[in-house]
Every structure is written in structure tokens, then in C-alpha cells.
Amino acid sequence: MSGKTVVFDLDGVLLHGDSTVELLRRRLRHSPWLLPPVAVAGALFALSDRRSRWRSRWSRAVVAAALLGRRIDSVEAELRALAEDLHAQEGLAPTRTVEALRSHVAQGDRVLVSSAGLEPFVHAWVDLLTEPGAVTAAGSRLAQHRSGVVLADHHYGGRKVERAAELGFAPPYDVVYSDSDSDLPLLECATTPVLVEPSDRTLDALPRAVRERAQIWR
């Protein structure tokens, strides 16, 4: 057993694509009348700086608009069903990073999957990739509001480090796998950052100290 502490991002690392975007796409197909408020909030989210506090505010607005009038139990069931549906589609679970995840588990490493995606999906996806309970998983938490389901805790940026510590994964970390500079707070705490198919924009946004010790997976 190596006993390392390892953190994986999910979207773009353990899943090709964005799980929350896929949920929104399906919600809008089912309820097209939600398109105007979701589109406005989504545009403001897209225009916000990736590490700005406004990013979380617009994320909350997008989720609240898309899940207007919903009950949390039905949303959680929908997210679990989404995970099962995507898992059944060939090629959406990247072979290299999934093998790395399973290898770390087999070696006895402590593994956290830390995602900005919605937490019921994160738990379901991780359980489909590994033995249930083998990996700790954390995502953005939902809550019931009188208007519908809302984002209670946007698990993004520095919040990932805070939540990791709450779950017993205080920094430093031996390895962090991510595709995004929004995970800079995690990457800065890693002995070995692993950048999974990073864009040129992501590489340019990362400090030199992170880039110099990073492994880059293309």
C-alpha cells in the first residue's frame, strides 16, 4: 500500500463532457419554457471570470432557473439516472484516468473525487467506476427551497480545498488530477499536479510553479 492522498476532478477528467450541462440540456428539452431564464443566467456565467466570486452567483442562478418548481427527491433520482445513462454510453469514461483512479484505490491510496458537478451525480458516477464506498466523493450540494431546488453549496475553486479538509483530506496532496485552472487551489497543494488534456488557455492561466512540477496528459 502506498498510502498517498489523491484528488480527482470529475468533469473533463473522469467524464468526457460536463454533467451539469447535460442535465440542463435534458431539462430544457423537457421544459422549453425554462429556456429564457436559464439562457440569461448561463450567458452571465459564461462571461464571468473563472475565479471570480460572481462565478458561483451565476451558477446558483442557472441551477435555480433550471430546477424551478422541482422537488429535491425527484432531482436526485434524475441525477442518478443520468449517471447510469451516461455510463452506458461507450467512450464517456476516459480510459486513462479511470484506470488511474482504480489503480490508486487498489494501492490503498486515500482518494477523493472533488467536482463542481451536482453531488448526487458525483456519488452515482463514482460508484459506477469503482466499488461503492471505495472513494470519497464531493460535489455541489442541493437544497429544497419554496421556489424549487437550489444550489446550496457551490463546490468550486477554493471551496474544494475547504470541503476536502472537512472530509478528512486536508492538504497537502500527493497527486491532483484536473483539466482546469479553476482547480488552482487544489493544484497548488499537490506534490504532483496532473493536467488532463488542458487547453492552452488553462496552461497560460496556471502559475509557473504549478506548470513546472506538473505532468501533462494529452
C-alpha positions in Angstrom: 0.0 0.0 0.0 1.4 3.4 -1.0 -0.8 5.5 1.3 -0.9 8.5 -0.9 -3.6 11.2 -0.7 -5.1 11.7 -4.2 -7.7 14.1 -5.6 -9.5 13.8 -8.9 -11.7 16.4 -10.6 -14.7 14.7 -12.4 -16.0 16.6 -15.5 -13.3 16.5 -18.2 -11.2 14.1 -16.1 -13.4 11.1 -15.2 -16.1 12.0 -17.7 -15.8 13.4 -21.2 -18.1 16.4 -21.1 -19.9 18.3 -18.4 -22.5 16.5 -16.3 -24.4 19.6 -15.2 -24.6 20.9 -18.8 -26.0 17.6 -19.8 -28.7 17.8 -17.0 -29.6 21.3 -18.2 -29.8 20.2 -21.8 -32.3 17.5 -20.9 -34.3 19.7 -18.6 -34.7 22.3 -21.4 -35.8 19.6 -23.8 -38.4 18.6 -21.3 -39.5 22.1 -20.3 -38.6 24.5 -23.1 -40.3 27.4 -21.2 -37.3 27.4 -18.9 -35.0 28.5 -21.7 -35.2 32.3 -21.3 -34.2 32.5 -17.6 -31.6 29.7 -18.0 -30.1 31.3 -21.1 -29.7 34.7 -19.4 -28.1 33.3 -16.3 -26.0 30.9 -18.4 -24.7 33.8 -20.5 -23.7 35.8 -17.5 -22.0 32.7 -16.0 -20.0 32.2 -19.3 -18.9 35.8 -19.3 -17.7 35.8 -15.7 -14.1 35.3 -14.8 -13.4 31.6 -13.8 -12.1 32.6 -10.4 -14.4 35.5 -9.7 -17.0 35.3 -6.8 -19.6 36.1 -9.5 -19.0 32.6 -11.0 -20.7 31.0 -8.0 -23.5 33.5 -8.0 -24.4 32.9 -11.7 -24.1 29.1 -11.2 -26.7 29.4 -8.4 -28.9 31.4 -10.8 -28.6 28.8 -13.6 -29.5 25.9 -11.3 -32.4 27.8 -9.6 -33.9 28.6 -13.0 -33.5 25.1 -14.4 -34.9 23.4 -11.3 -37.8 25.9 -10.7 -40.7 24.1 -9.1 -38.9 20.8 -8.7 -38.7 18.6 -5.6 -35.3 17.6 -4.4 -36.0 13.8 -4.2 -37.0 13.8 -7.9 -34.0 15.8 -8.9 -31.7 13.4 -7.1 -33.3 10.5 -8.8 -32.9 12.2 -12.1 -29.2 12.8 -11.5 -28.7 9.1 -10.6 -30.5 8.0 -13.7 -28.4 10.5 -15.8 -25.2 8.9 -14.4 -26.4 5.4 -15.3 -27.4 6.6 -18.8 -24.0 8.3 -19.5 -22.1 5.3 -18.1 -24.0 3.0 -20.6 -22.7 5.2 -23.5 -19.4 3.9 -24.8 -16.4 6.2 -24.5 -17.7 8.8 -22.0 -15.5 7.4 -19.2 -11.9 8.2 -20.2 -9.8 5.0 -20.1 -6.5 6.5 -18.8 -7.9 8.5 -15.9 -10.4 5.8 -14.9 -7.6 3.2 -14.8 -5.5 5.7 -12.7 -8.4 6.0 -10.3 -8.8 2.3 -9.9 -5.0 1.8 -9.6 -4.9 4.3 -6.7 -7.7 2.5 -5.0 -6.0 -0.9 -5.5 -2.8 0.5 -4.0 -4.6 1.6 -0.8 -4.4 5.3 -1.5 -6.9 7.7 0.0 -8.9 9.0 -2.9 -11.3 12.0 -3.1 -13.3 12.8 -6.3 -13.9 16.6 -6.0 -16.3 18.1 -8.5 -18.2 21.3 -9.1 -20.9 19.0 -10.5 -24.1 18.3 -8.6 -23.3 15.9 -5.7 -26.0 13.2 -6.4 -24.5 12.8 -9.8 -20.9 12.7 -8.5 -21.7 10.0 -6.0 -23.6 7.9 -8.6 -20.8 8.3 -11.2 -18.0 7.4 -8.8 -19.9 4.3 -7.6 -20.3 3.2 -11.3 -16.5 3.5 -11.8 -15.3 1.8 -8.6 -16.7 -0.3 -5.8 -19.3 1.6 -3.8 -17.6 3.2 -0.8 -14.0 2.8 -2.1 -13.7 6.5 -2.9 -14.9 9.6 -1.1 -16.9 11.9 -3.4 -17.9 15.6 -3.0 -19.8 17.9 -5.3 -22.1 20.9 -5.3 -24.9 20.3 -2.8 -28.6 21.0 -3.5 -31.4 22.1 -1.1 -35.1 22.4 -1.2 -36.5 26.0 -1.5 -40.1 27.1 -1.7 -39.4 28.1 -5.4 -37.8 24.7 -6.2 -34.4 23.2 -5.9 -31.4 25.5 -5.4 -27.6 25.3 -5.2 -26.8 25.4 -1.5 -23.1 25.0 -1.7 -21.2 25.6 -5.0 -18.2 23.2 -4.8 -15.8 25.3 -6.9 -12.3 26.8 -6.6 -11.1 27.3 -3.1 -14.3 25.7 -1.7 -12.9 22.4 -2.9 -10.0 22.6 -0.5 -12.2 23.7 2.4 -14.6 20.8 1.8 -11.8 18.3 1.3 -10.5 19.3 4.8 -14.0 18.8 6.2 -14.0 15.3 4.8 -10.6 14.4 6.2 -8.5 15.3 3.1 -6.6 18.3 4.4 -3.7 19.5 2.2 -1.1 18.8 1.1 -2.0 16.2 -1.6 0.4 13.8 -3.3 -1.4 13.9 -6.6 -4.2 16.1 -8.0 -5.8 15.3 -11.4 -7.6 18.2 -13.1 -8.3 19.8 -16.5 -9.0 23.3 -15.4 -7.2 26.3 -13.8 -10.3 26.8 -11.7 -8.8 24.0 -9.6 -5.7 26.1 -8.9 -6.3 26.0 -5.1 -6.1 22.2 -5.3 -3.2 22.1 -7.8 -1.1 24.4 -5.7 -1.4 22.0 -2.8 -0.2 19.0 -4.9 3.2 17.5 -5.0 2.4 16.2 -8.5 -0.4 18.1 -10.4 -1.6 16.0 -13.3 -3.2 18.2 -16.0 -5.6 16.1 -18.1 -5.8 17.4 -21.7 -5.5 21.0 -20.6 -6.3 23.8 -23.1 -3.7 26.3 -23.9 -5.7 28.9 -22.0 -5.6 26.7 -18.9 -1.9 26.3 -19.2 -1.3 30.0 -19.6 -3.5 30.7 -16.6 -1.5 28.5 -14.2 1.4 29.8 -12.3 4.9 28.7 -13.4 5.4 26.9 -10.1 2.5 24.6 -10.9 3.4 24.1 -14.5 7.0 23.2 -13.7 6.1 20.2 -11.5 3.0 19.1 -13.5 2.6 16.1 -15.6 0.6 16.9 -18.7 -1.6 14.1 -20.2 -2.6 14.6 -23.8 
